[in-house]
Amino acid sequence: MAQLRIPLDEKRFTSGLSWKDYLAQMGDTKPRTEENYSKAGLTDDERKFFSGIGQVKYVLMLAENWCGDVHRNSPMIARIVEAMPGAEMRVLLRDQHPDLTECFLNNGYRSIPIVVFFDKDWNEVGRWIERAGTATQRSFAIRATTLDAAPADNKEKQDAAMAEFRKQVQGTYDTAADKSMWRETAKEVRQVLEQRLGLAAKK
């Protein structure tokens, strides 16, 4: 099946929000994202790699303020883009841009954040969606002992289970640098760019 044409150009891209402006409009979810941004630094090796990526000019992120995966992963994506020389990121709200979202479905789902890297001519260099694979596995394991274990007919216990689920998932990002899910995010984005740009073969 032919790949969908991505309905994106410079005019639409620049209508999006800068990272700073995206944070500013988040409302009550802003503190969580700002805290993650303050913690989600790059390692020296990650910074060295991403600072050597000169082929990426534009980075599109599709997001929504309420999404936990956006709160947790968009800060690391912002750090990665900041390290890329000459790269610029803009954030568009997913639900306001369904035609763009349809180009980046995740196994049929409208998962976010959607992060797409383009070169100067708007050719797609690579994409990364939602969360790292390891983070998904951790999330399923945590869900089994929290949400799935709570009585379905008890709203109070369901609410408490949801709070515990979110706390434990966030904890997988706050752990030691070598084990944090932010490392997994950076690792997967790096792999995407290496494969698409042919960098792995040059090592």
Residue pairs with C-beta under 8 A, 6 or more apart in sequence:
4 102
4 103
5 103
6 100
6 103
6 116
6 122
6 124
7 99
7 100
7 103
8 60
8 100
8 118
8 122
9 122
10 122
13 58
13 60
13 90
14 90
15 90
15 92
16 60
16 90
16 91
16 92
17 25
17 90
17 91
17 92
18 89
18 90
18 91
19 78
19 81
19 89
19 91
22 63
22 74
22 91
23 30
23 33
23 34
23 37
24 30
25 65
26 33
26 65
27 65
29 65
29 66
29 71
32 71
33 70
33 71
33 74
33 75
36 71
36 72
36 75
36 76
36 173
37 75
37 78
37 79
39 75
39 173
39 174
39 182
40 75
40 76
40 79
40 173
40 182
41 79
42 50
42 79
42 80
42 83
42 186
43 177
43 183
43 186
46 80
46 83
46 186
46 190
47 83
49 190
50 80
50 83
50 84
50 190
51 83
51 84
51 85
53 84
53 85
53 87
53 193
53 197
54 84
54 85
54 86
55 119
55 125
55 197
56 84
56 87
56 117
56 118
56 119
56 125
56 193
57 86
57 87
57 88
57 118
57 119
57 120
58 87
58 88
58 89
58 90
58 117
58 118
58 119
58 120
58 122
59 77
59 81
59 84
59 87
59 88
59 89
59 90
59 115
59 116
59 117
59 118
60 89
60 90
60 92
60 100
60 114
60 115
60 116
60 118
61 74
61 77
61 89
61 90
61 91
61 92
61 113
61 114
61 115
61 116
62 91
62 92
62 93
62 94
62 97
62 100
62 101
62 104
62 112
62 113
62 114
63 70
63 74
63 91
63 92
63 93
63 94
63 112
63 113
63 114
64 70
64 93
64 94
64 95
64 112
67 112
67 113
68 166
68 169
69 111
69 112
69 113
69 130
69 131
70 112
70 113
72 131
72 169
72 170
72 173
72 181
73 113
73 130
73 131
73 185
74 91
74 113
76 182
76 185
76 186
77 89
77 113
77 115
77 128
77 185
77 189
78 89
80 186
80 189
81 87
81 88
81 89
92 100
94 101
94 110
94 112
94 114
101 110
101 114
104 114
104 116
104 127
104 129
105 111
106 114
106 129
106 130
111 129
111 130
112 129
112 130
113 129
113 130
114 127
114 129
114 130
115 127
115 128
115 129
115 189
116 124
116 126
116 127
117 124
117 125
117 126
117 127
117 192
117 193
118 124
118 125
119 125
125 193
125 196
125 197
126 189
126 192
126 193
126 195
126 196
126 197
127 192
128 185
128 188
128 189
128 192
130 136
131 139
131 181
131 185
132 181
132 184
132 185
132 187
132 188
133 184
133 188
134 181
134 184
135 172
135 181
135 184
135 185
138 169
138 172
138 181
139 169
142 165
142 168
142 169
142 172
143 165
146 161
146 162
146 164
146 165
146 168
147 158
147 161
147 162
147 165
149 161
150 157
150 158
150 160
150 161
151 157
151 158
152 158
172 180
172 181
173 180
173 181
173 182
174 180
177 183
193 199
194 200
